[in-house]
Amino acid sequence: MNFKHVILFSAACVSGCATVSSQSSRDIIVDGQSYELRTSVIEGSKGPFERSQVKVNNKMYICLPDSKGDCEAAVRQGRDESNRRG
């Protein structure tokens, strides 16, 4: 890929990418431990939408706070993955 193609590809990515318009953070408690839950409002091509992620051992896991137990399940998944890695 030559330099001209790199510039065109980069411009296409920037113009097609969504931007985060706001972000909030709060803690959730799972099994007596606190985890950070971040919710971002993203301006996409079809309008704004929310995306939430919970932070477990410095890795983010997507979850749905409005879906009962989903973020808790994401925390447990993250802890299980960390335990398998050692």
C-alpha positions as CSV (number, residue, x, y, z in Angstrom):
1,M,0.0,0.0,0.0
2,N,1.5,3.3,-1.0
3,F,1.3,6.6,0.9
4,K,-1.7,7.9,-1.1
5,H,-3.7,4.8,-0.2
6,V,-2.8,5.1,3.5
7,I,-4.1,8.7,3.5
8,L,-7.3,7.8,1.7
9,F,-7.9,4.8,4.0
10,S,-7.3,7.0,7.1
11,A,-9.7,9.7,5.9
12,A,-12.4,7.1,5.2
13,C,-12.0,5.7,8.7
14,V,-12.3,9.0,10.3
15,S,-15.3,10.1,8.4
16,G,-17.1,6.8,9.1
17,C,-16.3,6.5,12.8
18,A,-18.7,7.3,15.5
19,T,-17.9,9.9,18.2
20,V,-18.5,9.7,21.9
21,S,-20.7,12.6,23.0
22,S,-20.7,11.9,26.7
23,Q,-19.5,9.4,29.2
24,S,-20.5,8.6,32.8
25,S,-19.1,6.2,35.3
26,R,-20.5,4.5,38.4
27,D,-19.6,1.6,40.6
28,I,-21.5,-1.7,40.8
29,I,-21.1,-4.3,43.5
30,V,-20.7,-8.0,42.6
31,D,-20.1,-10.5,45.3
32,G,-19.0,-7.8,47.7
33,Q,-16.5,-6.2,45.3
34,S,-16.7,-2.9,43.5
35,Y,-16.3,-2.6,39.7
36,E,-16.4,0.4,37.5
37,L,-19.3,0.6,35.0
38,R,-18.8,3.1,32.2
39,T,-21.7,4.2,29.9
40,S,-21.0,6.2,26.8
41,V,-23.4,7.9,24.5
42,I,-22.1,7.5,21.0
43,E,-23.2,9.5,18.0
44,G,-23.6,7.0,15.2
45,S,-24.7,7.3,11.6
46,K,-28.2,6.3,12.6
47,G,-28.3,8.6,15.7
48,P,-27.1,8.3,19.2
49,F,-26.9,5.1,21.2
50,E,-25.6,3.9,24.5
51,R,-22.8,1.4,25.2
52,S,-21.9,0.2,28.7
53,Q,-18.8,-1.6,29.8
54,V,-17.7,-3.0,33.1
55,K,-14.0,-3.0,34.0
56,V,-12.6,-6.2,35.4
57,N,-8.8,-6.5,36.0
58,N,-8.1,-3.6,33.6
59,K,-10.1,-5.2,30.8
60,M,-13.5,-3.9,29.6
61,Y,-16.6,-6.2,29.1
62,I,-19.7,-5.0,27.3
63,C,-22.9,-5.3,29.3
64,L,-26.5,-4.1,29.3
65,P,-27.3,-2.4,32.6
66,D,-31.1,-2.4,31.9
67,S,-31.0,-6.2,31.5
68,K,-31.2,-7.7,34.9
69,G,-28.0,-9.5,35.9
70,D,-26.1,-8.8,32.6
71,C,-23.4,-6.6,34.1
72,E,-22.9,-9.0,37.0
73,A,-22.5,-11.9,34.5
74,A,-19.9,-9.8,32.6
75,V,-18.0,-9.3,35.8
76,R,-18.0,-13.0,36.6
77,Q,-16.9,-13.8,33.0
78,G,-14.0,-11.4,33.4
79,R,-13.0,-12.9,36.7
80,D,-13.2,-16.4,35.2
81,E,-11.0,-15.4,32.2
82,S,-8.5,-13.8,34.6
83,N,-8.3,-17.0,36.7
84,R,-7.7,-19.2,33.6
85,R,-4.9,-16.9,32.5
86,G,-3.3,-17.3,35.9
